[in-house]
Amino acid sequence: MSLLSAERLIRLRSGAAVAVAAGLMTAGLASPAFADDDPPQTDQLWINPPYEQTLPTAVDGGQPQSRTLGIGLYHDNKNFTVTDGRLVVDVSDLAGVAEVTWPANCTPGGTGAVCDVPVVPDIGDFEDQVFLTVRAADGAEVGATGRITYEATATGGPDGTLTAPQESFDTTLTVGAGPDLAIDPVSGIEKGRPGDERTIPFKVTNNGNESANGFSVELYASYGLTDLTRYDACVYTTTAGDDYAPSNKASCRFDQVLAPGDSFELPEPLTVRLAPQALNERLDIDVEPGGGAQDIDSDNDYVALQIGADNTADFSVTGDAVSARAGRRPGPRSRSRTTDRPGSGTSAPATRSPWFGWSCPRAPRSPTRRPAATRAPSKAATTRSGRAPRATTAACGTGSWRTPGARSRSPCASTPWCPARPAR
């Protein structure tokens, strides 16, 4: 196979993208109208590639396994319509390291290709649009590395043309050897109800080129999830919940050897129950090879499963009237009246207030490497299993449950992403 194979991969969504582009052209592509006193509108085009990817060498003289790289374009300002995205992909640095198969929306030429993105979404509707298939080159040695670089332009924005920051986006490919424990995709759960017991499909496959001599499985359940299935190979603990709501953790060790291509399922189905306070919950699953082995692809051995519950709670605000002279603390001799800082409380129907569940077993991989001065917080949470095109994320949840009528010192405790993986 040549470095720039012309084999085409069928992309199921391409027709839909063309239809959307046609609709936009019919509606017109003029810039939106703004009032004279509105601040000047700005926009910026960004590329969202993976940072890195390890490519396994061949097993027993066969062909090396391939991997898929998803790359996307997006822009910041939803007030502008952005079309005709052109992603320029340069693979000149991959000679002798990796081979690329181009998808149908890319036109190869020279040492790269130009890929078409008919409609460029804003960050709220972001998804990858270009999917490259890569594999280790024949004869490539373990440790060999090469880079794919990207540049992009699009039509739209305040000046009519948007350009992504140049020399800012790349993917490093490394030829490697080792186990690659991958968790099968698991869909989230919506519209659960307190008291429900839900079964979580769980299967791990070794997609690497070396055996995993045993492995660990760790489960992290947010405060609104209880009754994790009990396995003999697992140790179960619950956090104290002093600063934030308590959570449950199961640490499991399995001695089974997983050769390349082998799969593993738990001795009995993994189940979890939604507690009375369940609302927006999360179950994190983390798998690692044993014996000190390094997983060659750390993006597919971890998932964060979102579990939603239909739940309610009534909140009320209480306050006290006190007297105080302007500029002074309230006291018995104060003249002007003011209202003291209110607390918050709850009243039934929920016996415990629903809360926003959040657990932090790992720090996420920041997918987009923007110039430092232009990085911005995310609009939505991201996990290592699902990239989102921003660098920083945070979430918020109640630090403790409250019985009806009880007052809370802090109705919402900010919970940022954990800075590092938990200690083993």
N, C-alpha and C positions, 0 to 999 in steps of 0.2 A: 504494500500500500504506500502510495507516495505521501509526502508531507501535506500536500494540499489536495486530498482526495475530492473528486467532484461528485461522489455519491450524495444523493439528496435524501433528506429525511422529511417525511410528510408531517406537517404541523397542523393539528386539528383546528386550531383557532384562527388560522390565517384567513379563512373566508369571512369569519365574523369581523375581523379587523378591517378588511376591505369594505365590508358593508357599512361599518361605522364611519370610515373615512369618506365614503360616498355621501352619507347623510350629512356630514359636516360641510362638505363642499356645496351641497344643495342649500344649506342654511346660510352659507356665506362665511368667509373667514376673516371678516373685518375685526379689528381690535374693539374691545368693549368701550362704551362711552362712559366717561367719568365726569363728575361735576367739577367746575373750575376750582372749587376750594378743597377738593380732595388732594391728599398728598400724592406725589408722583408714584406711579405704579412701577414695580420692578419685577423681574423674573430671572430665573437661572436654570439652565439645563444641567442634569447630572447623569452620570453613568453608575450603575450599581452592579459590579462584578463580584464574584467570590474572591477573597484574599488569596487563597491557595488551594491546591488539590494534590493529593498523593496518588500516583499511578502505580498499581502493582505490576511487577514483572510476571512473565508467563510461569505457569505451573506445569512441570513434567513435559516440557517441550511444546506445549500448546501455545495459542495466541494470547497475548496479555488481555486482561479484562479492560473494558472501556468504562469511562465515567462521563457524566453529563454536566456541563457548566451552564448555568442559567444566568444570562446577563440582561439587564433592563435599563431603559431610559425613563426619566421622569423629570418634571419641572416643578417649581415651587408655587407659582401663583395660579390658582384655579380660575381666576377671572380672565385668563387668556386661553385661547384654543391653540394648541401646538400640534403641528402635523409634519409629515415628510421627514421623520427622523432618519438620519444616516449614521450608522455605527461603523466606524473604520476599525478593523481588527488586524493587528500586525503580529504574525507568528514567526517572524524571521529568527527569533532567538531559540526556537524549538528544534532546530536541525540536530538530529542524532539523539534527541531526548524524547520527543512525543510526536504523534501524528494526529491530525485533525480531520474530522468529517464535518462538512458544512451543511447546515439546514437549508431548506428550500428558499428562505427569504434572504440568503446571503449569496453574493456573486463573487466567487474566488478569482484572484488574479495576482500574479507576482508572488509576493511573500505574505499575502493576507487575503482579505475579502472586505467587501462593503455590504452591510446588512441593512435592510429596509425595515423601518418601524412606521407604518402609515399614520398612526395616531399615538402621540406621546402623552401619557396620562399625567395628572398632577399627583402629588404624593399620596393623596387619599385613595386613589384608585390604582396604585402601583402594582404591577406584576411583571415578571420576566417576560421578554418578548423574543429573545434570541437564545437558542439552545445549541451549544457546540458539543460534539462528541469527541472525546480525546482518549488516547491510550498511549502506553509506553512504546517507544520506537523499538523495532527489532534490534536486539543487541545492546540496548541501553543498559547501563550499569546502575546498580543501586546507589543512590546519592546524587545522580545527575539531575541538574535543575535547568529550567528555562522559563522565560517570562512571555506572557501574552500581554500586549499593551492595547489600549483603546482610546479613540477620540470620537467625538460626535458633534453633529450640528442638527438643527431643526428649524422649521419655519414657524414664526410666531413670536410672542413677547412684545414688549413696548417698542422695540426698534425693528421688528419684522423678522429678525434672525437671532437664534440662540446658539451659543457655542459652549460646550462643556469645558471646564478648565483643562488645559493641555498638560500632558506629562503627569497626570495625577491619578490615573486608574490603570491597574494591572492585576494579573493573576499569576502567581508563581506555581509552576508544576514541578513536582519532585518525584523521581522514580524511587519506589520503596518496596520493602518486603516486610511482611508481618501479618498478624490477624487483623481483620476488619469486621468487627461485630456491629451489625446493622439491625435496628429494631424495625419490624414491619410497620408501615403507616397505620396510625390509629386515628379515627375520627373523634372529634369532640362530642360532648353530650349537651343537648339543649332541652330546655323545658322539663327538667327533672323536678321531682317534688320531695320535700323533706320526708324522710323515712324510706325512700326508694333504695333498693339495692341494685346496683348496676354492675354488669360484667364488662371488664376491660380486656379486649383481645391482646394477647402478648406473645410475640414470637421473635426470636433472635436468630439471625443467620450469619455465618462467617463468610463474608465476601472477599476476604483477603487471600493471600497466597501462602500463608503459613498457619499452622494449627494454633488454637487458643487452648492452653493447658489449664483448664479451669477458668472461671470468670466470676465476677461479682455483679449483683443487681441491687440497686438502691432505689427505694420508693420514698417520696416526700409528699405527704398529703396535707393540704391546707386545713384550716381550723374547722371548716364546715364538712369535712369528710371523716368518717369513722369506720371502724370494723374492717380494716384491711384483712384480707385472707391470711390465715396463719400457716406458715410453712416451717418445717423442722429446721431448714437451713438458714432461717432468718432470725435476727435479733430485733426486737421492737422497742422503741423509745418514744417518749413524748416530751417536748420542750416545756419548760416551766411557765412560759408566757408572762414573764415579769414586765418586759417592755412592750412586747407585741403579743398578739393572740397565740395560744399554743398550737403546735402542729405535731403530726405523727410521722415517724420515720421507721422504715424497715431496711435493715442491712443484711443482705443475703450472700452466701458464698456457696458456689456449686463446683464440684470437682470434675464434672464431665468435660472430656476433651472434645472440642469442636474442630474437626478438620476443615479445610477449605470446602465450602459448599454445604456443610452440615448445618442443621437448624436445631433449636431447642425451644421447648414450651414448658411452662411451669407444671408441677405435678397435678395441680387442679386449677380451674379457672381463677383468675384474679378478680375479686369483687371488692366493692367499696360501697358504703352506705352514706346517704346524704343526711346530715344531722339536722335537728330542728332549726338551727341558725344558718343553714346553707343558703348561699345566694350565688355569687360568682366564685367558683372554686377552681382548684388546680391540683392535678396529680402529676408530679415529675418522676420520670423513670430514667435511670442512669445505668448503663452497662459498661463494664471495663474488663479486658482480659486479665487473667491472673498470672502469677509467676513473674511479675515485673515486666511483662511484655508491653510494648507500646502499640496502641491501636493506630493504624495508618490513616484512618479517616475519622476524625473526632466529630464530624457533623451529623453522623447518622446513628450514633450510639446513645443519643439523649433525646427525649421528647418531653414536652410540657402539654399535658392534656387539659383543655378547658372544659369544665363541667358546670353548667348553669342550672339553677333551680328557680322555679316560680315560688316566690315567697314574699311576705309583706311584713311591715312593722310600722306603727304609727309613732311619729316623733313630735314632741312638743317642746316649746322654749319657755323657760321661766326666768323671771327677773325680780329684783327688789328695788323699791323707790327709796332713795336716800337724799339727804340735803348736803349741799356743799357750796361754799363761796368760790367764785371763779378763781382758778389757779391753785385751789387748796384741796386737800383730801377731804372726803365726806366726814362729817362729825356732828355731834349733837347741837352745835351752835351755828352750823352753816345755814345760809339763807336761800341761795338759789337751788332749785331742784334738778336732779339728774337721775338717770337710770343706771343701776349697777350692771356690771358685765353679766350677761345671761349665761346660764348653764344649759345643758340639753338633757332630755330624758326620753323615755319611750313609754308608750302604752300599748296594750295588747292590740292585735291578736297574737303575734308571735310571742312565744314564751321567752325567747332570746332574740335580740335584734339580729336580723340578717347582716352580714358583713361581707366585705370584699376580700376574698382569699388571695393570699400571695405567699409563695415560697421561693426561696432563692438558693438552690443547690449549686448553681454555677454562674459565673459571669458570662454573659452572652458575647458572641463574636460580633464586633461592630462591623457591619458589612461594607459601609461606604467610607472611604478614606478621603474626606474633604480636606482642603487646606484648613489649618487650625483656626484661622480667623472666621471661617464661614460655617463651622459646624453648629448644628442647632439641635435642640431636644426633639425626641420622637413624639409623634401624635399617638402612637399605640405601642404596646409592649411587644418586645421581640424575644425570641428564644433561639437557641442554637439550631433547633430543628426547622425554624421558619424565619428567613431573613426579612427585615424591614429596613427601608432605606434611610436610616438615620443613625447617629452615633451614640446618643445617650437616652436612657429610658428610666422611668420611675413609676411607682404605683402607690396607691393609698389604701389603707384598710383600718378598721377599728382595732385598737389595741386590746380590748377586752369586751366580752359580751355583757349585756345589761339586762336585768330583769325589768318588767314593766314598772314604770314610775321612778326607776333609779336614775340618779344624775351621773353624768360622765365627765371626768376631768378633761378628756380629749376625745371628741367624737370622731376624729379622723387622724390617724397616726401615719405620717409619710414613711413609706418603706422603699428605699432605693434598691437597685440591683445589688446583689452581693458582690464585693470586690474580688472575690477569689473562690475557687472550688472549696467545698467543705473538707475538713480534715478526714482522712480515711481512718 
